[in-house]
Amino acid sequence: MRSTKEKATEFRCGSCNRKLAEGLAIKLSIKCPRCGLINSFERHERLDDRSHDARSIFNKTEIAPGMGRGQE
């Protein structure tokens, strides 16, 4: 069961490092208004061996401007 006191995560652009969002998310895709990069974050939990608590890990996927679906 998740703790009700989960810490908010800061989401930043992988290209220009602009802060895009802050909060709790399972899956998030957001286009950077500064550089146009599409940043996708997906949350995965792992078990910490020392405390047996679930820790959140975010995998980040980046799509360059103009390289989205259906665009060539």
Predicted model as a PDB file, atoms N, CA, C, CB and O in Angstrom, pLDDT in the B-factor column:
MODEL        1                                                                  
ATOM      1  N   MET A   1       0.841  -1.178   0.000  1.00 46.00           N  
ATOM      2  CA  MET A   1       0.000   0.000   0.000  1.00 46.00           C  
ATOM      3  C   MET A   1       0.888   1.244   0.000  1.00 46.00           C  
ATOM      4  CB  MET A   1      -0.958  -0.003   1.219  1.00 46.00           C  
ATOM      5  O   MET A   1       1.909   1.279   0.686  1.00 46.00           O  
ATOM      6  N   ARG A   2       0.507   2.245  -0.754  1.00 53.00           N  
ATOM      7  CA  ARG A   2       1.282   3.478  -0.847  1.00 53.00           C  
ATOM      8  C   ARG A   2       1.040   4.370   0.354  1.00 53.00           C  
ATOM      9  CB  ARG A   2       0.942   4.226  -2.126  1.00 53.00           C  
ATOM     10  O   ARG A   2      -0.059   4.428   0.906  1.00 53.00           O  
ATOM     11  N   SER A   3       2.080   5.050   0.735  1.00 54.00           N  
ATOM     12  CA  SER A   3       1.985   6.009   1.813  1.00 54.00           C  
ATOM     13  C   SER A   3       1.217   7.244   1.337  1.00 54.00           C  
ATOM     14  CB  SER A   3       3.388   6.394   2.322  1.00 54.00           C  
ATOM     15  O   SER A   3       1.339   7.643   0.179  1.00 54.00           O  
ATOM     16  N   THR A   4       0.437   7.839   2.215  1.00 56.00           N  
ATOM     17  CA  THR A   4      -0.275   9.058   1.853  1.00 56.00           C  
ATOM     18  C   THR A   4       0.659  10.268   1.893  1.00 56.00           C  
ATOM     19  CB  THR A   4      -1.468   9.276   2.792  1.00 56.00           C  
ATOM     20  O   THR A   4       0.265  11.370   1.511  1.00 56.00           O  
ATOM     21  N   LYS A   5       1.887  10.066   2.350  1.00 69.00           N  
ATOM     22  CA  LYS A   5       2.855  11.157   2.441  1.00 69.00           C  
ATOM     23  C   LYS A   5       3.933  11.029   1.366  1.00 69.00           C  
ATOM     24  CB  LYS A   5       3.499  11.181   3.831  1.00 69.00           C  
ATOM     25  O   LYS A   5       5.099  11.330   1.620  1.00 69.00           O  
ATOM     26  N   GLU A   6       3.551  10.583   0.164  1.00 74.00           N  
ATOM     27  CA  GLU A   6       4.520  10.469  -0.922  1.00 74.00           C  
ATOM     28  C   GLU A   6       5.063  11.839  -1.278  1.00 74.00           C  
ATOM     29  CB  GLU A   6       3.886   9.807  -2.156  1.00 74.00           C  
ATOM     30  O   GLU A   6       4.340  12.835  -1.278  1.00 74.00           O  
ATOM     31  N   LYS A   7       6.339  11.868  -1.577  1.00 85.00           N  
ATOM     32  CA  LYS A   7       6.990  13.123  -1.935  1.00 85.00           C  
ATOM     33  C   LYS A   7       6.737  13.436  -3.406  1.00 85.00           C  
ATOM     34  CB  LYS A   7       8.506  13.057  -1.647  1.00 85.00           C  
ATOM     35  O   LYS A   7       6.829  12.555  -4.261  1.00 85.00           O  
ATOM     36  N   ALA A   8       6.420  14.691  -3.692  1.00 89.00           N  
ATOM     37  CA  ALA A   8       6.191  15.127  -5.071  1.00 89.00           C  
ATOM     38  C   ALA A   8       7.496  15.039  -5.863  1.00 89.00           C  
ATOM     39  CB  ALA A   8       5.626  16.577  -5.107  1.00 89.00           C  
ATOM     40  O   ALA A   8       8.577  15.302  -5.334  1.00 89.00           O  
ATOM     41  N   THR A   9       7.378  14.671  -7.118  1.00 90.00           N  
ATOM     42  CA  THR A   9       8.526  14.563  -8.011  1.00 90.00           C  
ATOM     43  C   THR A   9       8.550  15.778  -8.925  1.00 90.00           C  
ATOM     44  CB  THR A   9       8.475  13.244  -8.839  1.00 90.00           C  
ATOM     45  O   THR A   9       7.505  16.266  -9.356  1.00 90.00           O  
ATOM     46  N   GLU A  10       9.748  16.259  -9.215  1.00 93.00           N  
ATOM     47  CA  GLU A  10       9.917  17.367 -10.144  1.00 93.00           C  
ATOM     48  C   GLU A  10      10.255  16.781 -11.511  1.00 93.00           C  
ATOM     49  CB  GLU A  10      11.030  18.360  -9.658  1.00 93.00           C  
ATOM     50  O   GLU A  10      11.162  15.956 -11.623  1.00 93.00           O  
ATOM     51  N   PHE A  11       9.538  17.197 -12.546  1.00 93.00           N  
ATOM     52  CA  PHE A  11       9.764  16.705 -13.905  1.00 93.00           C  
ATOM     53  C   PHE A  11      10.404  17.825 -14.719  1.00 93.00           C  
ATOM     54  CB  PHE A  11       8.425  16.220 -14.569  1.00 93.00           C  
ATOM     55  O   PHE A  11       9.847  18.917 -14.826  1.00 93.00           O  
ATOM     56  N   ARG A  12      11.590  17.547 -15.299  1.00 93.00           N  
ATOM     57  CA  ARG A  12      12.330  18.539 -16.068  1.00 93.00           C  
ATOM     58  C   ARG A  12      12.590  18.043 -17.478  1.00 93.00           C  
ATOM     59  CB  ARG A  12      13.647  18.880 -15.379  1.00 93.00           C  
ATOM     60  O   ARG A  12      12.682  16.840 -17.721  1.00 93.00           O  
ATOM     61  N   CYS A  13      12.710  18.992 -18.411  1.00 93.00           N  
ATOM     62  CA  CYS A  13      12.991  18.672 -19.805  1.00 93.00           C  
ATOM     63  C   CYS A  13      14.377  18.041 -19.908  1.00 93.00           C  
ATOM     64  CB  CYS A  13      12.894  19.939 -20.696  1.00 93.00           C  
ATOM     65  O   CYS A  13      15.328  18.512 -19.284  1.00 93.00           O  
ATOM     66  N   GLY A  14      14.483  16.990 -20.686  1.00 92.00           N  
ATOM     67  CA  GLY A  14      15.753  16.303 -20.880  1.00 92.00           C  
ATOM     68  C   GLY A  14      16.721  17.069 -21.766  1.00 92.00           C  
ATOM     69  O   GLY A  14      17.907  16.744 -21.805  1.00 92.00           O  
ATOM     70  N   SER A  15      16.242  18.075 -22.474  1.00 93.00           N  
ATOM     71  CA  SER A  15      17.091  18.851 -23.367  1.00 93.00           C  
ATOM     72  C   SER A  15      17.541  20.171 -22.735  1.00 93.00           C  
ATOM     73  CB  SER A  15      16.359  19.125 -24.666  1.00 93.00           C  
ATOM     74  O   SER A  15      18.738  20.444 -22.651  1.00 93.00           O  
ATOM     75  N   CYS A  16      16.587  20.983 -22.295  1.00 95.00           N  
ATOM     76  CA  CYS A  16      16.926  22.323 -21.803  1.00 95.00           C  
ATOM     77  C   CYS A  16      16.807  22.455 -20.277  1.00 95.00           C  
ATOM     78  CB  CYS A  16      16.029  23.346 -22.467  1.00 95.00           C  
ATOM     79  O   CYS A  16      17.113  23.511 -19.722  1.00 95.00           O  
ATOM     80  N   ASN A  17      16.369  21.399 -19.608  1.00 95.00           N  
ATOM     81  CA  ASN A  17      16.254  21.335 -18.148  1.00 95.00           C  
ATOM     82  C   ASN A  17      15.178  22.255 -17.563  1.00 95.00           C  
ATOM     83  CB  ASN A  17      17.576  21.677 -17.534  1.00 95.00           C  
ATOM     84  O   ASN A  17      15.188  22.523 -16.361  1.00 95.00           O  
ATOM     85  N   ARG A  18      14.262  22.736 -18.385  1.00 96.00           N  
ATOM     86  CA  ARG A  18      13.165  23.567 -17.878  1.00 96.00           C  
ATOM     87  C   ARG A  18      12.239  22.706 -17.021  1.00 96.00           C  
ATOM     88  CB  ARG A  18      12.373  24.231 -19.053  1.00 96.00           C  
ATOM     89  O   ARG A  18      11.952  21.561 -17.370  1.00 96.00           O  
ATOM     90  N   LYS A  19      11.777  23.253 -15.907  1.00 96.00           N  
ATOM     91  CA  LYS A  19      10.829  22.549 -15.053  1.00 96.00           C  
ATOM     92  C   LYS A  19       9.486  22.496 -15.764  1.00 96.00           C  
ATOM     93  CB  LYS A  19      10.699  23.240 -13.662  1.00 96.00           C  
ATOM     94  O   LYS A  19       8.914  23.530 -16.108  1.00 96.00           O  
ATOM     95  N   LEU A  20       8.986  21.283 -15.982  1.00 95.00           N  
ATOM     96  CA  LEU A  20       7.743  21.092 -16.716  1.00 95.00           C  
ATOM     97  C   LEU A  20       6.555  20.847 -15.796  1.00 95.00           C  
ATOM     98  CB  LEU A  20       7.886  19.941 -17.675  1.00 95.00           C  
ATOM     99  O   LEU A  20       5.439  21.277 -16.087  1.00 95.00           O  
ATOM    100  N   ALA A  21       6.794  20.159 -14.691  1.00 94.00           N  
ATOM    101  CA  ALA A  21       5.702  19.820 -13.776  1.00 94.00           C  
ATOM    102  C   ALA A  21       6.279  19.374 -12.444  1.00 94.00           C  
ATOM    103  CB  ALA A  21       4.796  18.714 -14.374  1.00 94.00           C  
ATOM    104  O   ALA A  21       7.466  19.072 -12.325  1.00 94.00           O  
ATOM    105  N   GLU A  22       5.404  19.342 -11.446  1.00 94.00           N  
ATOM    106  CA  GLU A  22       5.765  18.819 -10.140  1.00 94.00           C  
ATOM    107  C   GLU A  22       4.532  18.152  -9.564  1.00 94.00           C  
ATOM    108  CB  GLU A  22       6.305  19.943  -9.194  1.00 94.00           C  
ATOM    109  O   GLU A  22       3.435  18.709  -9.626  1.00 94.00           O  
ATOM    110  N   GLY A  23       4.702  16.970  -9.006  1.00 92.00           N  
ATOM    111  CA  GLY A  23       3.561  16.292  -8.412  1.00 92.00           C  
ATOM    112  C   GLY A  23       3.728  14.793  -8.404  1.00 92.00           C  
ATOM    113  O   GLY A  23       4.843  14.280  -8.507  1.00 92.00           O  
ATOM    114  N   LEU A  24       2.628  14.097  -8.284  1.00 89.00           N  
ATOM    115  CA  LEU A  24       2.606  12.637  -8.272  1.00 89.00           C  
ATOM    116  C   LEU A  24       1.993  12.167  -9.581  1.00 89.00           C  
ATOM    117  CB  LEU A  24       1.807  12.082  -7.043  1.00 89.00           C  
ATOM    118  O   LEU A  24       0.934  12.647  -9.984  1.00 89.00           O  
ATOM    119  N   ALA A  25       2.658  11.233 -10.241  1.00 87.00           N  
ATOM    120  CA  ALA A  25       2.163  10.738 -11.520  1.00 87.00           C  
ATOM    121  C   ALA A  25       2.596   9.296 -11.708  1.00 87.00           C  
ATOM    122  CB  ALA A  25       2.668  11.613 -12.685  1.00 87.00           C  
ATOM    123  O   ALA A  25       3.611   8.859 -11.165  1.00 87.00           O  
ATOM    124  N   ILE A  26       1.814   8.567 -12.485  1.00 88.00           N  
ATOM    125  CA  ILE A  26       2.185   7.211 -12.866  1.00 88.00           C  
ATOM    126  C   ILE A  26       2.790   7.249 -14.259  1.00 88.00           C  
ATOM    127  CB  ILE A  26       0.961   6.255 -12.816  1.00 88.00           C  
ATOM    128  O   ILE A  26       3.805   6.606 -14.525  1.00 88.00           O  
ATOM    129  N   LYS A  27       2.155   8.010 -15.144  1.00 90.00           N  
ATOM    130  CA  LYS A  27       2.639   8.144 -16.514  1.00 90.00           C  
ATOM    131  C   LYS A  27       2.338   9.570 -16.971  1.00 90.00           C  
ATOM    132  CB  LYS A  27       1.973   7.080 -17.469  1.00 90.00           C  
ATOM    133  O   LYS A  27       1.227  10.066 -16.783  1.00 90.00           O  
ATOM    134  N   LEU A  28       3.336  10.228 -17.573  1.00 91.00           N  
ATOM    135  CA  LEU A  28       3.183  11.617 -17.973  1.00 91.00           C  
ATOM    136  C   LEU A  28       3.944  11.861 -19.259  1.00 91.00           C  
ATOM    137  CB  LEU A  28       3.668  12.566 -16.866  1.00 91.00           C  
ATOM    138  O   LEU A  28       5.111  11.485 -19.371  1.00 91.00           O  
ATOM    139  N   SER A  29       3.301  12.483 -20.226  1.00 93.00           N  
ATOM    140  CA  SER A  29       3.946  12.950 -21.452  1.00 93.00           C  
ATOM    141  C   SER A  29       3.648  14.430 -21.558  1.00 93.00           C  
ATOM    142  CB  SER A  29       3.445  12.162 -22.729  1.00 93.00           C  
ATOM    143  O   SER A  29       2.496  14.854 -21.458  1.00 93.00           O  
ATOM    144  N   ILE A  30       4.701  15.219 -21.763  1.00 93.00           N  
ATOM    145  CA  ILE A  30       4.523  16.664 -21.819  1.00 93.00           C  
ATOM    146  C   ILE A  30       5.538  17.265 -22.782  1.00 93.00           C  
ATOM    147  CB  ILE A  30       4.666  17.293 -20.414  1.00 93.00           C  
ATOM    148  O   ILE A  30       6.712  16.895 -22.787  1.00 93.00           O  
ATOM    149  N   LYS A  31       5.053  18.209 -23.605  1.00 94.00           N  
ATOM    150  CA  LYS A  31       5.911  18.888 -24.573  1.00 94.00           C  
ATOM    151  C   LYS A  31       6.487  20.139 -23.927  1.00 94.00           C  
ATOM    152  CB  LYS A  31       5.126  19.244 -25.870  1.00 94.00           C  
ATOM    153  O   LYS A  31       5.754  20.943 -23.350  1.00 94.00           O  
ATOM    154  N   CYS A  32       7.794  20.300 -24.025  1.00 95.00           N  
ATOM    155  CA  CYS A  32       8.454  21.461 -23.451  1.00 95.00           C  
ATOM    156  C   CYS A  32       8.100  22.704 -24.268  1.00 95.00           C  
ATOM    157  CB  CYS A  32       9.989  21.253 -23.400  1.00 95.00           C  
ATOM    158  O   CYS A  32       8.313  22.724 -25.481  1.00 95.00           O  
ATOM    159  N   PRO A  33       7.563  23.736 -23.623  1.00 96.00           N  
ATOM    160  CA  PRO A  33       7.206  24.950 -24.358  1.00 96.00           C  
ATOM    161  C   PRO A  33       8.436  25.737 -24.821  1.00 96.00           C  
ATOM    162  CB  PRO A  33       6.327  25.837 -23.492  1.00 96.00           C  
ATOM    163  O   PRO A  33       8.335  26.565 -25.726  1.00 96.00           O  
ATOM    164  N   ARG A  34       9.583  25.485 -24.211  1.00 96.00           N  
ATOM    165  CA  ARG A  34      10.784  26.225 -24.580  1.00 96.00           C  
ATOM    166  C   ARG A  34      11.461  25.639 -25.817  1.00 96.00           C  
ATOM    167  CB  ARG A  34      11.759  26.242 -23.418  1.00 96.00           C  
ATOM    168  O   ARG A  34      11.732  26.364 -26.775  1.00 96.00           O  
ATOM    169  N   CYS A  35      11.739  24.327 -25.807  1.00 95.00           N  
ATOM    170  CA  CYS A  35      12.515  23.723 -26.898  1.00 95.00           C  
ATOM    171  C   CYS A  35      11.706  22.777 -27.782  1.00 95.00           C  
ATOM    172  CB  CYS A  35      13.684  22.976 -26.326  1.00 95.00           C  
ATOM    173  O   CYS A  35      12.181  22.378 -28.845  1.00 95.00           O  
ATOM    174  N   GLY A  36      10.491  22.412 -27.364  1.00 94.00           N  
ATOM    175  CA  GLY A  36       9.632  21.563 -28.183  1.00 94.00           C  
ATOM    176  C   GLY A  36       9.835  20.068 -28.011  1.00 94.00           C  
ATOM    177  O   GLY A  36       9.152  19.280 -28.665  1.00 94.00           O  
ATOM    178  N   LEU A  37      10.762  19.656 -27.144  1.00 94.00           N  
ATOM    179  CA  LEU A  37      11.009  18.232 -26.912  1.00 94.00           C  
ATOM    180  C   LEU A  37       9.818  17.605 -26.190  1.00 94.00           C  
ATOM    181  CB  LEU A  37      12.308  18.027 -26.093  1.00 94.00           C  
ATOM    182  O   LEU A  37       9.292  18.193 -25.245  1.00 94.00           O  
ATOM    183  N   ILE A  38       9.391  16.428 -26.619  1.00 93.00           N  
ATOM    184  CA  ILE A  38       8.321  15.701 -25.940  1.00 93.00           C  
ATOM    185  C   ILE A  38       8.977  14.780 -24.920  1.00 93.00           C  
ATOM    186  CB  ILE A  38       7.427  14.890 -26.959  1.00 93.00           C  
ATOM    187  O   ILE A  38       9.725  13.872 -25.282  1.00 93.00           O  
ATOM    188  N   ASN A  39       8.697  15.016 -23.663  1.00 93.00           N  
ATOM    189  CA  ASN A  39       9.254  14.248 -22.555  1.00 93.00           C  
ATOM    190  C   ASN A  39       8.190  13.302 -22.023  1.00 93.00           C  
ATOM    191  CB  ASN A  39       9.772  15.182 -21.430  1.00 93.00           C  
ATOM    192  O   ASN A  39       7.072  13.729 -21.736  1.00 93.00           O  
ATOM    193  N   SER A  40       8.520  12.028 -21.889  1.00 92.00           N  
ATOM    194  CA  SER A  40       7.597  11.039 -21.337  1.00 92.00           C  
ATOM    195  C   SER A  40       8.234  10.424 -20.105  1.00 92.00           C  
ATOM    196  CB  SER A  40       7.241   9.943 -22.387  1.00 92.00           C  
ATOM    197  O   SER A  40       9.395  10.015 -20.127  1.00 92.00           O  
ATOM    198  N   PHE A  41       7.465  10.363 -19.037  1.00 91.00           N  
ATOM    199  CA  PHE A  41       7.938   9.801 -17.781  1.00 91.00           C  
ATOM    200  C   PHE A  41       7.002   8.660 -17.399  1.00 91.00           C  
ATOM    201  CB  PHE A  41       8.003  10.888 -16.654  1.00 91.00           C  
ATOM    202  O   PHE A  41       5.782   8.792 -17.491  1.00 91.00           O  
ATOM    203  N   GLU A  42       7.573   7.552 -16.975  1.00 89.00           N  
ATOM    204  CA  GLU A  42       6.763   6.410 -16.538  1.00 89.00           C  
ATOM    205  C   GLU A  42       7.307   5.918 -15.212  1.00 89.00           C  
ATOM    206  CB  GLU A  42       6.765   5.263 -17.601  1.00 89.00           C  
ATOM    207  O   GLU A  42       8.505   5.673 -15.073  1.00 89.00           O  
ATOM    208  N   ARG A  43       6.424   5.778 -14.247  1.00 84.00           N  
ATOM    209  CA  ARG A  43       6.822   5.414 -12.892  1.00 84.00           C  
ATOM    210  C   ARG A  43       6.872   3.894 -12.732  1.00 84.00           C  
ATOM    211  CB  ARG A  43       5.854   6.026 -11.866  1.00 84.00           C  
ATOM    212  O   ARG A  43       5.966   3.171 -13.146  1.00 84.00           O  
ATOM    213  N   HIS A  44       7.941   3.449 -12.130  1.00 77.00           N  
ATOM    214  CA  HIS A  44       8.104   2.037 -11.770  1.00 77.00           C  
ATOM    215  C   HIS A  44       8.511   1.996 -10.304  1.00 77.00           C  
ATOM    216  CB  HIS A  44       9.174   1.310 -12.690  1.00 77.00           C  
ATOM    217  O   HIS A  44       9.240   2.869  -9.832  1.00 77.00           O  
ATOM    218  N   GLU A  45       8.051   1.008  -9.602  1.00 69.00           N  
ATOM    219  CA  GLU A  45       8.419   0.887  -8.198  1.00 69.00           C  
ATOM    220  C   GLU A  45       9.373  -0.280  -8.021  1.00 69.00           C  
ATOM    221  CB  GLU A  45       7.170   0.706  -7.313  1.00 69.00           C  
ATOM    222  O   GLU A  45       9.250  -1.311  -8.683  1.00 69.00           O  
ATOM    223  N   ARG A  46      10.320  -0.103  -7.123  1.00 62.00           N  
ATOM    224  CA  ARG A  46      11.236  -1.190  -6.794  1.00 62.00           C  
ATOM    225  C   ARG A  46      11.215  -1.359  -5.280  1.00 62.00           C  
ATOM    226  CB  ARG A  46      12.695  -0.904  -7.321  1.00 62.00           C  
ATOM    227  O   ARG A  46      10.841  -0.445  -4.544  1.00 62.00           O  
ATOM    228  N   LEU A  47      11.608  -2.505  -4.842  1.00 56.00           N  
ATOM    229  CA  LEU A  47      11.636  -2.786  -3.417  1.00 56.00           C  
ATOM    230  C   LEU A  47      13.031  -2.493  -2.893  1.00 56.00           C  
ATOM    231  CB  LEU A  47      11.227  -4.253  -3.124  1.00 56.00           C  
ATOM    232  O   LEU A  47      14.009  -3.059  -3.384  1.00 56.00           O  
ATOM    233  N   ASP A  48      13.134  -1.623  -1.910  1.00 57.00           N  
ATOM    234  CA  ASP A  48      14.413  -1.296  -1.295  1.00 57.00           C  
ATOM    235  C   ASP A  48      14.765  -2.442  -0.348  1.00 57.00           C  
ATOM    236  CB  ASP A  48      14.358   0.089  -0.536  1.00 57.00           C  
ATOM    237  O   ASP A  48      14.013  -2.750   0.576  1.00 57.00           O  
ATOM    238  N   ASP A  49      15.918  -3.068  -0.588  1.00 54.00           N  
ATOM    239  CA  ASP A  49      16.317  -4.239   0.193  1.00 54.00           C  
ATOM    240  C   ASP A  49      16.495  -3.931   1.681  1.00 54.00           C  
ATOM    241  CB  ASP A  49      17.604  -4.806  -0.361  1.00 54.00           C  
ATOM    242  O   ASP A  49      16.217  -4.785   2.523  1.00 54.00           O  
ATOM    243  N   ARG A  50      16.949  -2.734   2.013  1.00 54.00           N  
ATOM    244  CA  ARG A  50      17.226  -2.415   3.417  1.00 54.00           C  
ATOM    245  C   ARG A  50      15.956  -2.178   4.220  1.00 54.00           C  
ATOM    246  CB  ARG A  50      18.115  -1.194   3.506  1.00 54.00           C  
ATOM    247  O   ARG A  50      15.844  -2.670   5.343  1.00 54.00           O  
ATOM    248  N   SER A  51      14.999  -1.438   3.676  1.00 51.00           N  
ATOM    249  CA  SER A  51      13.828  -1.076   4.474  1.00 51.00           C  
ATOM    250  C   SER A  51      12.553  -1.768   4.013  1.00 51.00           C  
ATOM    251  CB  SER A  51      13.627   0.410   4.436  1.00 51.00           C  
ATOM    252  O   SER A  51      11.522  -1.674   4.677  1.00 51.00           O  
ATOM    253  N   HIS A  52      12.616  -2.462   2.878  1.00 46.00           N  
ATOM    254  CA  HIS A  52      11.458  -3.146   2.299  1.00 46.00           C  
ATOM    255  C   HIS A  52      10.345  -2.178   1.940  1.00 46.00           C  
ATOM    256  CB  HIS A  52      10.933  -4.191   3.262  1.00 46.00           C  
ATOM    257  O   HIS A  52       9.172  -2.550   1.923  1.00 46.00           O  
ATOM    258  N   ASP A  53      10.713  -0.928   1.650  1.00 48.00           N  
ATOM    259  CA  ASP A  53       9.747   0.069   1.193  1.00 48.00           C  
ATOM    260  C   ASP A  53       9.791   0.144  -0.320  1.00 48.00           C  
ATOM    261  CB  ASP A  53      10.032   1.459   1.819  1.00 48.00           C  
ATOM    262  O   ASP A  53      10.838  -0.075  -0.929  1.00 48.00           O  
ATOM    263  N   ALA A  54       8.660   0.451  -0.922  1.00 46.00           N  
ATOM    264  CA  ALA A  54       8.623   0.648  -2.373  1.00 46.00           C  
ATOM    265  C   ALA A  54       9.160   2.037  -2.685  1.00 46.00           C  
ATOM    266  CB  ALA A  54       7.173   0.469  -2.937  1.00 46.00           C  
ATOM    267  O   ALA A  54       8.725   3.026  -2.095  1.00 46.00           O  
ATOM    268  N   ARG A  55      10.098   2.108  -3.604  1.00 49.00           N  
ATOM    269  CA  ARG A  55      10.675   3.384  -4.039  1.00 49.00           C  
ATOM    270  C   ARG A  55      10.267   3.615  -5.486  1.00 49.00           C  
ATOM    271  CB  ARG A  55      12.241   3.395  -3.885  1.00 49.00           C  
ATOM    272  O   ARG A  55      10.256   2.680  -6.287  1.00 49.00           O  
ATOM    273  N   SER A  56       9.936   4.844  -5.820  1.00 52.00           N  
ATOM    274  CA  SER A  56       9.531   5.174  -7.185  1.00 52.00           C  
ATOM    275  C   SER A  56      10.743   5.501  -8.037  1.00 52.00           C  
ATOM    276  CB  SER A  56       8.549   6.349  -7.190  1.00 52.00           C  
ATOM    277  O   SER A  56      11.647   6.220  -7.612  1.00 52.00           O  
ATOM    278  N   ILE A  57      10.745   4.963  -9.238  1.00 59.00           N  
ATOM    279  CA  ILE A  57      11.784   5.247 -10.217  1.00 59.00           C  
ATOM    280  C   ILE A  57      11.064   5.680 -11.484  1.00 59.00           C  
ATOM    281  CB  ILE A  57      12.725   3.996 -10.469  1.00 59.00           C  
ATOM    282  O   ILE A  57      10.113   5.026 -11.913  1.00 59.00           O  
ATOM    283  N   PHE A  58      11.504   6.765 -12.079  1.00 65.00           N  
ATOM    284  CA  PHE A  58      10.892   7.242 -13.313  1.00 65.00           C  
ATOM    285  C   PHE A  58      11.826   6.989 -14.473  1.00 65.00           C  
ATOM    286  CB  PHE A  58      10.543   8.735 -13.217  1.00 65.00           C  
ATOM    287  O   PHE A  58      12.981   7.416 -14.456  1.00 65.00           O  
ATOM    288  N   ASN A  59      11.326   6.292 -15.486  1.00 68.00           N  
ATOM    289  CA  ASN A  59      12.056   6.130 -16.738  1.00 68.00           C  
ATOM    290  C   ASN A  59      11.622   7.271 -17.641  1.00 68.00           C  
ATOM    291  CB  ASN A  59      11.787   4.720 -17.405  1.00 68.00           C  
ATOM    292  O   ASN A  59      10.434   7.579 -17.745  1.00 68.00           O  
ATOM    293  N   LYS A  60      12.600   7.898 -18.296  1.00 70.00           N  
ATOM    294  CA  LYS A  60      12.292   9.054 -19.135  1.00 70.00           C  
ATOM    295  C   LYS A  60      12.591   8.725 -20.588  1.00 70.00           C  
ATOM    296  CB  LYS A  60      13.095  10.297 -18.684  1.00 70.00           C  
ATOM    297  O   LYS A  60      13.650   8.187 -20.912  1.00 70.00           O  
ATOM    298  N   THR A  61      11.638   9.058 -21.464  1.00 72.00           N  
ATOM    299  CA  THR A  61      11.794   8.905 -22.904  1.00 72.00           C  
ATOM    300  C   THR A  61      11.680  10.284 -23.519  1.00 72.00           C  
ATOM    301  CB  THR A  61      10.732   7.921 -23.505  1.00 72.00           C  
ATOM    302  O   THR A  61      10.806  11.067 -23.147  1.00 72.00           O  
ATOM    303  N   GLU A  62      12.560  10.584 -24.459  1.00 71.00           N  
ATOM    304  CA  GLU A  62      12.539  11.892 -25.096  1.00 71.00           C  
ATOM    305  C   GLU A  62      12.323  11.734 -26.589  1.00 71.00           C  
ATOM    306  CB  GLU A  62      13.841  12.658 -24.817  1.00 71.00           C  
ATOM    307  O   GLU A  62      12.916  10.855 -27.214  1.00 71.00           O  
ATOM    308  N   ILE A  63      11.472  12.585 -27.171  1.00 75.00           N  
ATOM    309  CA  ILE A  63      11.218  12.590 -28.610  1.00 75.00           C  
ATOM    310  C   ILE A  63      11.557  13.987 -29.114  1.00 75.00           C  
ATOM    311  CB  ILE A  63       9.720  12.198 -28.947  1.00 75.00           C  
ATOM    312  O   ILE A  63      11.003  14.977 -28.635  1.00 75.00           O  
ATOM    313  N   ALA A  64      12.468  14.067 -30.080  1.00 72.00           N  
ATOM    314  CA  ALA A  64      12.895  15.353 -30.616  1.00 72.00           C  
ATOM    315  C   ALA A  64      11.746  16.022 -31.362  1.00 72.00           C  
ATOM    316  CB  ALA A  64      14.110  15.178 -31.545  1.00 72.00           C  
ATOM    317  O   ALA A  64      10.869  15.339 -31.891  1.00 72.00           O  
ATOM    318  N   PRO A  65      11.745  17.356 -31.407  1.00 70.00           N  
ATOM    319  CA  PRO A  65      10.703  18.066 -32.147  1.00 70.00           C  
ATOM    320  C   PRO A  65      10.655  17.592 -33.606  1.00 70.00           C  
ATOM    321  CB  PRO A  65      10.946  19.591 -32.087  1.00 70.00           C  
ATOM    322  O   PRO A  65      11.693  17.416 -34.245  1.00 70.00           O  
ATOM    323  N   GLY A  66       9.439  17.388 -34.123  1.00 64.00           N  
ATOM    324  CA  GLY A  66       9.270  16.945 -35.507  1.00 64.00           C  
ATOM    325  C   GLY A  66       9.417  15.451 -35.704  1.00 64.00           C  
ATOM    326  O   GLY A  66       9.307  14.967 -36.831  1.00 64.00           O  
ATOM    327  N   MET A  67       9.663  14.708 -34.637  1.00 56.00           N  
ATOM    328  CA  MET A  67       9.868  13.259 -34.753  1.00 56.00           C  
ATOM    329  C   MET A  67       8.740  12.472 -34.095  1.00 56.00           C  
ATOM    330  CB  MET A  67      11.203  12.864 -34.129  1.00 56.00           C  
ATOM    331  O   MET A  67       8.926  11.306 -33.749  1.00 56.00           O  
ATOM    332  N   GLY A  68       7.588  13.083 -33.919  1.00 51.00           N  
ATOM    333  CA  GLY A  68       6.453  12.411 -33.303  1.00 51.00           C  
ATOM    334  C   GLY A  68       5.835  11.384 -34.214  1.00 51.00           C  
ATOM    335  O   GLY A  68       6.308  11.165 -35.329  1.00 51.00           O  
ATOM    336  N   ARG A  69       4.792  10.761 -33.752  1.00 50.00           N  
ATOM    337  CA  ARG A  69       4.105   9.728 -34.533  1.00 50.00           C  
ATOM    338  C   ARG A  69       3.540  10.298 -35.828  1.00 50.00           C  
ATOM    339  CB  ARG A  69       2.981   9.095 -33.707  1.00 50.00           C  
ATOM    340  O   ARG A  69       2.944  11.375 -35.833  1.00 50.00           O  
ATOM    341  N   GLY A  70       3.728   9.580 -36.911  1.00 50.00           N  
ATOM    342  CA  GLY A  70       3.147   9.963 -38.185  1.00 50.00           C  
ATOM    343  C   GLY A  70       3.900  11.086 -38.891  1.00 50.00           C  
ATOM    344  O   GLY A  70       3.471  11.533 -39.955  1.00 50.00           O  
ATOM    345  N   GLN A  71       4.984  11.540 -38.338  1.00 43.00           N  
ATOM    346  CA  GLN A  71       5.765  12.596 -38.960  1.00 43.00           C  
ATOM    347  C   GLN A  71       7.090  12.028 -39.451  1.00 43.00           C  
ATOM    348  CB  GLN A  71       5.999  13.760 -37.975  1.00 43.00           C  
ATOM    349  O   GLN A  71       7.783  11.344 -38.698  1.00 43.00           O  
ATOM    350  N   GLU A  72       7.442  12.296 -40.673  1.00 38.00           N  
ATOM    351  CA  GLU A  72       8.708  11.793 -41.201  1.00 38.00           C  
ATOM    352  C   GLU A  72       9.436  12.894 -41.921  1.00 38.00           C  
ATOM    353  CB  GLU A  72       8.484  10.604 -42.136  1.00 38.00           C  
ATOM    354  O   GLU A  72      10.530  12.674 -42.441  1.00 38.00           O  
TER     355      GLU A  72                                                      
ENDMDL                                                                          
END                                                                             
